[in-house]
Amino acid sequence: MGKITFVVDFPDGQEPAVSGATDILGGKLVSAAFFDKADRILRYLVLDNE
C-alpha cells in the first residue's frame, strides 16, 4: 500500500470537516493533524542544526 503526504492550505475558518470516513482522491484517510505539522518539523530541523 502506497502512502502520500500532502498539505492543503485553507483560509482561516474555511477548513473542511474531516473524519475517518473521508475519501481522499479514491483513498482512505488514515491520519490527520489539525495544526501546521510541516511548520513544526521545519522549526525542529532548523533549531537542531544551529
C-alpha positions in Angstrom: 0.0 0.0 0.0 1.5 3.4 -1.0 1.1 6.4 1.2 1.3 10.1 0.1 1.6 13.1 2.4 0.3 16.5 1.2 -0.6 19.7 2.9 -3.6 21.9 1.8 -3.8 25.5 3.0 -7.4 26.7 3.7 -8.4 30.3 4.7 -9.0 30.6 8.5 -12.5 29.4 9.3 -13.0 27.6 6.0 -11.3 24.3 6.9 -13.4 21.3 5.8 -14.8 18.7 8.2 -12.6 15.6 8.3 -13.3 12.1 9.7 -12.2 8.5 9.3 -14.8 8.2 6.6 -13.3 11.0 4.5 -12.4 9.8 0.9 -9.3 11.5 -0.5 -8.8 11.0 -4.2 -10.1 7.4 -4.0 -8.0 6.6 -0.9 -8.9 6.3 2.8 -7.8 8.9 5.4 -5.6 7.2 7.9 -4.0 10.2 9.7 -4.8 13.9 10.2 -3.1 16.8 12.1 -5.2 19.8 13.0 -2.2 22.2 13.1 0.6 23.1 10.7 2.7 19.9 11.2 5.2 20.9 8.4 6.0 24.2 10.1 6.7 22.4 13.4 9.0 19.9 11.7 10.9 22.6 9.9 11.4 24.6 13.1 12.7 21.5 14.8 15.2 20.8 12.0 16.4 24.5 12.0 16.9 24.6 15.8 18.6 21.2 15.7 21.2 22.4 13.2 22.1 25.6 14.9 
